[in-house]
Amino acid sequence: PLEPALNPEQLYALVPKIKQFADIEIIFIVNKDSSDMTADDWLKMIQTIHENQQNFDAFVLTHGTDTMTQTANAIAYAFGKTLTKPVIITGSQAEPGALGTDATVNIERAFRTALSTTIPEVMISFHDFVLRGTRARKSSEKKLAAFHSPAINPLAEHLGSGIHWYVDSNPLIEKNAEQFLPY
């Protein structure tokens, strides 16, 4: 079977600057190629999030792209309206240790997403956009912009060093609120 290129500690070591903005606790749940994910793996993720909702402001899950949307759906539907914290899922198209990988920017952007919202929803932060986890689809095996949401607008867009939340897609942001939020 395929195996992930890096373990969780090695992944977060690729993005040391996020520690300047967030207190991070790495919780090892599953470390396998996403094409080998099973319902038992999703259940472990769901249980870990459930058991820790009161301990953290948000959850960032690193995940392979092959079954990222299935994982987002499993978590979202398991919690329904009982989810109290944002769950942001991200990954990369290129191997994390490769030169020019998108893993570093995607992890940083996932943390930017987590730091800028309190929406209790499962989201996919990938490349330039933040999508509703239950509405996202993988559209490319090669392009860095690998995910889209065909029926609904993105929740947010990553712009430079900030994030722009779309008010119409995000009922928890007030109409008069500042929409361009840096870390």
FIKEBA-680614 format. One record per residue (C-alpha): residue number from 1; z, y, x; residue in three letters; chain. Coordinates in Angstrom, 3 decimals, always signed. Last residue first. Layout:
FIKEBA-680614
{atom NUM {Z Y X} ALA A} ...
This chain:
FIKEBA-680614
{atom 183 {+10.298 +36.348 -3.909} TYR A} {atom 182 {+7.942 +39.092 -5.057} PRO A} {atom 181 {+7.530 +39.642 -8.785} LEU A} {atom 180 {+4.507 +41.210 -10.371} PHE A} {atom 179 {+5.229 +41.237 -14.093} GLN A} {atom 178 {+7.773 +44.029 -14.304} GLU A} {atom 177 {+9.209 +43.720 -17.785} ALA A} {atom 176 {+7.904 +45.694 -20.752} ASN A} {atom 175 {+6.590 +42.696 -22.726} LYS A} {atom 174 {+9.711 +40.682 -21.909} GLU A} {atom 173 {+9.255 +37.531 -19.883} ILE A} {atom 172 {+10.662 +34.423 -21.594} LEU A} {atom 171 {+7.571 +34.022 -23.797} PRO A} {atom 170 {+5.353 +33.230 -20.811} ASN A} {atom 169 {+1.698 +32.669 -21.579} SER A} {atom 168 {+1.187 +36.104 -23.145} ASP A} {atom 167 {+3.329 +37.704 -20.440} VAL A} {atom 166 {+1.278 +36.318 -17.566} TYR A} {atom 165 {+3.579 +36.017 -14.581} TRP A} {atom 164 {+2.178 +37.542 -11.400} HIS A} {atom 163 {+3.692 +36.114 -8.228} ILE A} {atom 162 {+4.139 +37.856 -4.923} GLY A} {atom 161 {+3.285 +37.638 -1.230} SER A} {atom 160 {-0.465 +37.709 -1.726} GLY A} {atom 159 {-1.076 +36.907 -5.375} LEU A} {atom 158 {+0.150 +33.638 -6.874} HIS A} {atom 157 {-0.864 +33.422 -10.516} GLU A} {atom 156 {+1.358 +32.645 -13.467} ALA A} {atom 155 {+1.665 +30.691 -16.708} LEU A} {atom 154 {-1.961 +29.612 -16.507} PRO A} {atom 153 {-4.081 +29.976 -19.645} ASN A} {atom 152 {-4.367 +27.118 -22.113} ILE A} {atom 151 {-7.001 +24.555 -23.105} ALA A} {atom 150 {-8.650 +23.554 -19.828} PRO A} {atom 149 {-5.601 +23.766 -17.578} SER A} {atom 148 {-6.665 +23.453 -13.983} HIS A} {atom 147 {-5.766 +21.462 -10.898} PHE A} {atom 146 {-7.540 +20.838 -7.582} ALA A} {atom 145 {-7.914 +24.393 -6.304} ALA A} {atom 144 {-7.835 +23.048 -2.749} LEU A} {atom 143 {-11.094 +21.244 -3.478} LYS A} {atom 142 {-11.443 +17.582 -2.461} LYS A} {atom 141 {-10.343 +15.208 -5.233} GLU A} {atom 140 {-11.086 +17.742 -7.934} SER A} {atom 139 {-10.213 +18.410 -11.576} SER A} {atom 138 {-6.632 +17.254 -11.886} LYS A} {atom 137 {-5.397 +18.209 -15.332} ARG A} {atom 136 {-2.572 +20.490 -16.413} ALA A} {atom 135 {-1.406 +20.931 -20.017} ARG A} {atom 134 {+1.887 +19.048 -19.960} THR A} {atom 133 {+2.857 +20.520 -16.615} GLY A} {atom 132 {+2.226 +24.067 -17.782} ARG A} {atom 131 {+0.310 +25.640 -14.932} LEU A} {atom 130 {+1.279 +27.877 -12.020} VAL A} {atom 129 {-1.796 +29.045 -10.152} PHE A} {atom 128 {-3.224 +29.921 -6.743} ASP A} {atom 127 {-3.085 +26.547 -4.963} HIS A} {atom 126 {-0.760 +24.328 -6.976} PHE A} {atom 125 {+2.399 +25.097 -8.887} SER A} {atom 124 {+2.705 +22.486 -11.620} ILE A} {atom 123 {+5.293 +23.324 -14.233} MET A} {atom 122 {+7.963 +21.442 -16.190} VAL A} {atom 121 {+9.807 +23.909 -18.409} GLU A} {atom 120 {+13.179 +25.566 -18.700} PRO A} {atom 119 {+11.808 +29.030 -17.879} ILE A} {atom 118 {+14.333 +30.690 -15.569} THR A} {atom 117 {+11.698 +32.216 -13.355} THR A} {atom 116 {+11.125 +33.947 -10.026} SER A} {atom 115 {+12.932 +31.713 -7.542} LEU A} {atom 114 {+11.318 +28.510 -8.796} ALA A} {atom 113 {+7.841 +30.025 -8.604} THR A} {atom 112 {+8.443 +31.313 -5.086} ARG A} {atom 111 {+9.690 +27.811 -4.235} PHE A} {atom 110 {+6.453 +26.302 -5.532} ALA A} {atom 109 {+4.541 +28.960 -3.614} ARG A} {atom 108 {+6.205 +27.985 -0.348} GLU A} {atom 107 {+5.482 +24.302 -1.025} ILE A} {atom 106 {+1.840 +25.089 -1.841} ASN A} {atom 105 {+1.435 +27.271 +1.254} VAL A} {atom 104 {+2.776 +24.562 +3.542} THR A} {atom 103 {+0.911 +21.668 +1.919} ALA A} {atom 102 {-2.502 +23.375 +2.009} ASP A} {atom 101 {-3.171 +21.819 +5.381} THR A} {atom 100 {-4.973 +23.862 +8.015} GLY A} {atom 99 {-4.191 +21.441 +10.843} LEU A} {atom 98 {-3.000 +18.190 +9.349} ALA A} {atom 97 {+0.695 +17.277 +9.023} GLY A} {atom 96 {+0.775 +17.659 +5.247} PRO A} {atom 95 {-2.380 +15.581 +4.632} GLU A} {atom 94 {-4.867 +17.720 +2.745} ALA A} {atom 93 {-4.971 +17.995 -1.045} GLN A} {atom 92 {-1.379 +19.075 -1.292} SER A} {atom 91 {+1.668 +18.693 -3.481} GLY A} {atom 90 {+3.597 +20.621 -6.087} THR A} {atom 89 {+5.942 +20.080 -9.012} ILE A} {atom 88 {+8.184 +22.812 -10.390} ILE A} {atom 87 {+11.035 +21.916 -12.721} VAL A} {atom 86 {+12.621 +24.984 -14.291} PRO A} {atom 85 {+16.124 +24.500 -15.689} LYS A} {atom 84 {+17.685 +23.717 -19.091} THR A} {atom 83 {+15.630 +20.722 -20.244} LEU A} {atom 82 {+17.006 +19.600 -23.612} THR A} {atom 81 {+13.954 +20.831 -25.528} LYS A} {atom 80 {+11.872 +17.790 -24.603} GLY A} {atom 79 {+13.619 +16.037 -21.752} PHE A} {atom 78 {+11.666 +12.765 -21.597} ALA A} {atom 77 {+8.483 +14.526 -22.686} TYR A} {atom 76 {+8.590 +17.017 -19.849} ALA A} {atom 75 {+9.545 +14.465 -17.197} ILE A} {atom 74 {+6.857 +11.956 -18.175} ALA A} {atom 73 {+4.246 +14.688 -18.610} ASN A} {atom 72 {+4.883 +16.193 -15.175} ALA A} {atom 71 {+4.798 +12.704 -13.640} THR A} {atom 70 {+1.473 +11.976 -15.339} GLN A} {atom 69 {+0.132 +15.306 -14.068} THR A} {atom 68 {+1.129 +14.514 -10.481} MET A} {atom 67 {-0.418 +11.032 -10.590} THR A} {atom 66 {-3.117 +11.308 -7.914} ASP A} {atom 65 {-1.848 +14.592 -6.446} THR A} {atom 64 {+1.036 +13.273 -4.395} GLY A} {atom 63 {+4.396 +14.821 -5.120} HIS A} {atom 62 {+6.865 +17.369 -3.841} THR A} {atom 61 {+9.429 +18.179 -6.509} LEU A} {atom 60 {+11.041 +21.595 -6.763} VAL A} {atom 59 {+14.050 +21.798 -9.092} PHE A} {atom 58 {+15.666 +24.954 -10.411} ALA A} {atom 57 {+18.990 +26.810 -10.656} ASP A} {atom 56 {+20.971 +23.814 -9.424} PHE A} {atom 55 {+24.249 +21.993 -10.158} ASN A} {atom 54 {+24.211 +22.057 -13.977} GLN A} {atom 53 {+20.867 +20.268 -14.200} GLN A} {atom 52 {+21.960 +17.674 -11.625} ASN A} {atom 51 {+22.456 +14.460 -13.615} GLU A} {atom 50 {+19.428 +15.159 -15.803} HIS A} {atom 49 {+17.220 +15.968 -12.800} ILE A} {atom 48 {+18.228 +12.762 -11.042} THR A} {atom 47 {+17.830 +10.700 -14.224} GLN A} {atom 46 {+14.332 +12.076 -14.863} ILE A} {atom 45 {+13.263 +11.439 -11.272} MET A} {atom 44 {+14.625 +7.870 -11.363} LYS A} {atom 43 {+12.905 +7.299 -14.736} LEU A} {atom 42 {+9.629 +8.503 -13.286} TRP A} {atom 41 {+9.961 +5.961 -10.472} ASP A} {atom 40 {+10.737 +3.179 -12.977} ASP A} {atom 39 {+7.644 +4.180 -14.996} ALA A} {atom 38 {+5.594 +3.447 -11.893} THR A} {atom 37 {+4.082 +5.462 -9.079} MET A} {atom 36 {+1.722 +3.586 -6.706} ASP A} {atom 35 {-1.068 +6.192 -6.822} SER A} {atom 34 {+1.616 +8.736 -5.930} SER A} {atom 33 {+2.082 +7.250 -2.489} ASP A} {atom 32 {+5.739 +6.522 -2.008} LYS A} {atom 31 {+8.960 +8.389 -1.290} ASN A} {atom 30 {+11.102 +8.331 -4.419} VAL A} {atom 29 {+14.341 +10.172 -5.140} ILE A} {atom 28 {+15.700 +11.756 -1.961} PHE A} {atom 27 {+17.660 +14.851 -2.861} ILE A} {atom 26 {+17.123 +17.748 -0.488} ILE A} {atom 25 {+19.513 +20.614 -1.061} GLU A} {atom 24 {+18.090 +24.042 -0.585} ILE A} {atom 23 {+19.844 +27.388 -0.639} ASP A} {atom 22 {+17.016 +29.803 -1.229} ALA A} {atom 21 {+15.357 +32.880 +0.243} PHE A} {atom 20 {+15.799 +32.591 +4.004} GLN A} {atom 19 {+15.624 +28.780 +3.709} LYS A} {atom 18 {+12.065 +29.251 +2.453} ILE A} {atom 17 {+11.160 +30.433 +5.965} LYS A} {atom 16 {+11.366 +26.915 +7.417} PRO A} {atom 15 {+8.212 +25.696 +5.654} VAL A} {atom 14 {+6.954 +22.669 +7.603} LEU A} {atom 13 {+10.569 +21.482 +7.998} ALA A} {atom 12 {+10.559 +21.016 +4.228} TYR A} {atom 11 {+7.967 +18.275 +4.550} LEU A} {atom 10 {+9.767 +16.588 +7.449} GLN A} {atom 9 {+13.005 +16.453 +5.446} GLU A} {atom 8 {+11.176 +14.963 +2.455} PRO A} {atom 7 {+9.465 +12.162 +4.443} ASN A} {atom 6 {+5.983 +12.678 +5.822} LEU A} {atom 5 {+2.581 +10.986 +5.553} ALA A} {atom 4 {+3.381 +9.284 +2.250} PRO A} {atom 3 {+2.544 +5.565 +2.207} GLU A} {atom 2 {-0.474 +3.628 +0.953} LEU A} {atom 1 {+0.000 +0.000 +0.000} PRO A} 
